[in-house]
Amino acid sequence: MAGFDATESLTPFRDDRGNGYGAILFDATRLRQADADWFVPAYWGEQARPVDSGGRG
């Protein structure tokens, strides 16, 4: 079992429809707060860059 690193933080998350639940795990030394909107492609607009692979699963 992996331990929880003191530099890691969890942001609770629930979608707009009230479905699902969970948390976004992020490195608190790199950013102050994670935002669920980062996972919505439209959020990034012109800054979005396609990738060949990666993501969940």
Distance bins in CASP14 RR format, pairs under 12 A and 6 or more apart:
PFRMAT RR
TARGET T0000
AUTHOR 0000-0000-0000
RMODE 2
METHOD distances of the structure
MODEL  1
2 8 0 0 0 0 0 1 0 0 0 0 0
2 25 0 0 0 0 0 1 0 0 0 0 0
4 10 0 0 0 0 1 0 0 0 0 0 0
4 23 0 0 0 0 0 1 0 0 0 0 0
4 25 0 0 0 0 1 0 0 0 0 0 0
4 28 0 0 0 0 0 1 0 0 0 0 0
5 25 0 0 0 0 1 0 0 0 0 0 0
5 26 0 0 0 0 0 1 0 0 0 0 0
5 27 0 0 0 0 1 0 0 0 0 0 0
5 28 0 0 0 0 1 0 0 0 0 0 0
5 29 0 0 0 0 1 0 0 0 0 0 0
6 27 0 0 0 0 0 1 0 0 0 0 0
6 28 0 0 0 0 1 0 0 0 0 0 0
6 29 0 0 0 0 1 0 0 0 0 0 0
7 25 0 0 0 0 0 1 0 0 0 0 0
7 26 0 0 0 0 1 0 0 0 0 0 0
7 27 1 0 1 0 0 0 0 0 0 0 0
7 28 1 0 1 0 0 0 0 0 0 0 0
7 29 1 0 1 0 0 0 0 0 0 0 0
7 30 0 0 0 0 1 0 0 0 0 0 0
7 31 0 0 0 0 0 1 0 0 0 0 0
8 23 0 0 0 0 0 1 0 0 0 0 0
8 24 0 0 0 0 0 1 0 0 0 0 0
8 25 1 0 0 1 0 0 0 0 0 0 0
8 26 1 0 0 1 0 0 0 0 0 0 0
8 27 1 0 0 1 0 0 0 0 0 0 0
8 28 1 0 0 1 0 0 0 0 0 0 0
8 29 0 0 0 0 1 0 0 0 0 0 0
8 30 0 0 0 0 0 1 0 0 0 0 0
8 31 0 0 0 0 0 1 0 0 0 0 0
8 34 0 0 0 0 0 1 0 0 0 0 0
9 23 0 0 0 0 1 0 0 0 0 0 0
9 24 0 0 0 0 1 0 0 0 0 0 0
9 25 1 0 0 1 0 0 0 0 0 0 0
9 26 1 0 1 0 0 0 0 0 0 0 0
9 27 1 0 0 1 0 0 0 0 0 0 0
9 28 1 0 1 0 0 0 0 0 0 0 0
9 29 0 0 0 0 1 0 0 0 0 0 0
9 30 0 0 0 0 0 1 0 0 0 0 0
9 31 0 0 0 0 1 0 0 0 0 0 0
9 32 0 0 0 0 1 0 0 0 0 0 0
9 33 0 0 0 0 1 0 0 0 0 0 0
9 34 1 0 0 1 0 0 0 0 0 0 0
10 22 0 0 0 0 1 0 0 0 0 0 0
10 23 1 0 1 0 0 0 0 0 0 0 0
10 24 1 0 0 1 0 0 0 0 0 0 0
10 25 1 0 1 0 0 0 0 0 0 0 0
10 26 0 0 0 0 1 0 0 0 0 0 0
10 27 0 0 0 0 0 1 0 0 0 0 0
10 28 0 0 0 0 1 0 0 0 0 0 0
10 33 0 0 0 0 0 1 0 0 0 0 0
10 34 0 0 0 0 1 0 0 0 0 0 0
11 22 0 0 0 0 1 0 0 0 0 0 0
11 23 1 0 0 1 0 0 0 0 0 0 0
11 24 1 0 1 0 0 0 0 0 0 0 0
11 25 0 0 0 0 1 0 0 0 0 0 0
11 26 1 0 0 1 0 0 0 0 0 0 0
11 28 0 0 0 0 0 1 0 0 0 0 0
11 31 0 0 0 0 0 1 0 0 0 0 0
11 32 0 0 0 0 0 1 0 0 0 0 0
11 33 1 0 0 1 0 0 0 0 0 0 0
11 34 1 0 1 0 0 0 0 0 0 0 0
11 35 1 0 0 1 0 0 0 0 0 0 0
11 36 1 0 0 1 0 0 0 0 0 0 0
11 37 0 0 0 0 0 1 0 0 0 0 0
11 38 0 0 0 0 0 1 0 0 0 0 0
11 39 0 0 0 0 0 1 0 0 0 0 0
12 20 0 0 0 0 0 1 0 0 0 0 0
12 21 1 0 0 1 0 0 0 0 0 0 0
12 22 1 0 0 1 0 0 0 0 0 0 0
12 23 1 0 1 0 0 0 0 0 0 0 0
12 24 0 0 0 0 1 0 0 0 0 0 0
12 25 0 0 0 0 0 1 0 0 0 0 0
12 33 0 0 0 0 0 1 0 0 0 0 0
12 34 0 0 0 0 0 1 0 0 0 0 0
12 36 0 0 0 0 1 0 0 0 0 0 0
13 19 0 0 0 0 0 1 0 0 0 0 0
13 20 0 0 0 0 1 0 0 0 0 0 0
13 21 1 0 0 1 0 0 0 0 0 0 0
13 22 1 0 1 0 0 0 0 0 0 0 0
13 23 1 0 1 0 0 0 0 0 0 0 0
13 24 1 0 1 0 0 0 0 0 0 0 0
13 25 0 0 0 0 0 1 0 0 0 0 0
13 26 0 0 0 0 0 1 0 0 0 0 0
13 33 0 0 0 0 0 1 0 0 0 0 0
13 34 0 0 0 0 1 0 0 0 0 0 0
13 35 0 0 0 0 1 0 0 0 0 0 0
13 36 1 0 1 0 0 0 0 0 0 0 0
13 37 0 0 0 0 0 1 0 0 0 0 0
13 38 0 0 0 0 0 1 0 0 0 0 0
13 39 0 0 0 0 1 0 0 0 0 0 0
14 20 1 0 0 1 0 0 0 0 0 0 0
14 21 1 0 1 0 0 0 0 0 0 0 0
14 22 1 0 0 1 0 0 0 0 0 0 0
14 23 0 0 0 0 1 0 0 0 0 0 0
14 24 0 0 0 0 0 1 0 0 0 0 0
14 36 0 0 0 0 1 0 0 0 0 0 0
15 21 0 0 0 0 1 0 0 0 0 0 0
15 22 0 0 0 0 1 0 0 0 0 0 0
15 36 1 0 0 1 0 0 0 0 0 0 0
15 37 0 0 0 0 0 1 0 0 0 0 0
15 39 0 0 0 0 0 1 0 0 0 0 0
15 40 0 0 0 0 0 1 0 0 0 0 0
16 36 0 0 0 0 1 0 0 0 0 0 0
16 37 0 0 0 0 0 1 0 0 0 0 0
16 40 0 0 0 0 0 1 0 0 0 0 0
20 36 0 0 0 0 0 1 0 0 0 0 0
21 36 0 0 0 0 0 1 0 0 0 0 0
22 34 0 0 0 0 0 1 0 0 0 0 0
22 36 0 0 0 0 0 1 0 0 0 0 0
23 34 0 0 0 0 1 0 0 0 0 0 0
23 36 0 0 0 0 0 1 0 0 0 0 0
24 31 0 0 0 0 0 1 0 0 0 0 0
24 33 0 0 0 0 1 0 0 0 0 0 0
24 34 1 0 1 0 0 0 0 0 0 0 0
24 35 0 0 0 0 1 0 0 0 0 0 0
24 36 1 0 0 1 0 0 0 0 0 0 0
24 37 0 0 0 0 0 1 0 0 0 0 0
24 38 0 0 0 0 1 0 0 0 0 0 0
24 39 0 0 0 0 1 0 0 0 0 0 0
25 31 0 0 0 0 0 1 0 0 0 0 0
25 34 0 0 0 0 1 0 0 0 0 0 0
26 32 0 0 0 0 1 0 0 0 0 0 0
26 33 0 0 0 0 1 0 0 0 0 0 0
26 34 1 0 1 0 0 0 0 0 0 0 0
26 35 0 0 0 0 1 0 0 0 0 0 0
26 36 0 0 0 0 0 1 0 0 0 0 0
26 38 0 0 0 0 1 0 0 0 0 0 0
27 33 0 0 0 0 0 1 0 0 0 0 0
27 34 0 0 0 0 1 0 0 0 0 0 0
28 34 0 0 0 0 1 0 0 0 0 0 0
31 38 0 0 0 0 0 1 0 0 0 0 0
35 43 0 0 0 0 1 0 0 0 0 0 0
35 44 0 0 0 0 0 1 0 0 0 0 0
36 43 0 0 0 0 1 0 0 0 0 0 0
37 43 1 0 1 0 0 0 0 0 0 0 0
37 44 0 0 0 0 1 0 0 0 0 0 0
37 45 0 0 0 0 0 1 0 0 0 0 0
38 44 1 0 0 1 0 0 0 0 0 0 0
38 45 0 0 0 0 0 1 0 0 0 0 0
38 47 0 0 0 0 0 1 0 0 0 0 0
38 48 0 0 0 0 0 1 0 0 0 0 0
39 55 0 0 0 0 1 0 0 0 0 0 0
39 56 0 0 0 0 1 0 0 0 0 0 0
40 48 0 0 0 0 0 1 0 0 0 0 0
41 47 0 0 0 0 0 1 0 0 0 0 0
41 48 1 0 0 1 0 0 0 0 0 0 0
41 49 0 0 0 0 0 1 0 0 0 0 0
41 50 0 0 0 0 1 0 0 0 0 0 0
41 51 0 0 0 0 0 1 0 0 0 0 0
42 48 0 0 0 0 1 0 0 0 0 0 0
44 50 0 0 0 0 0 1 0 0 0 0 0
END
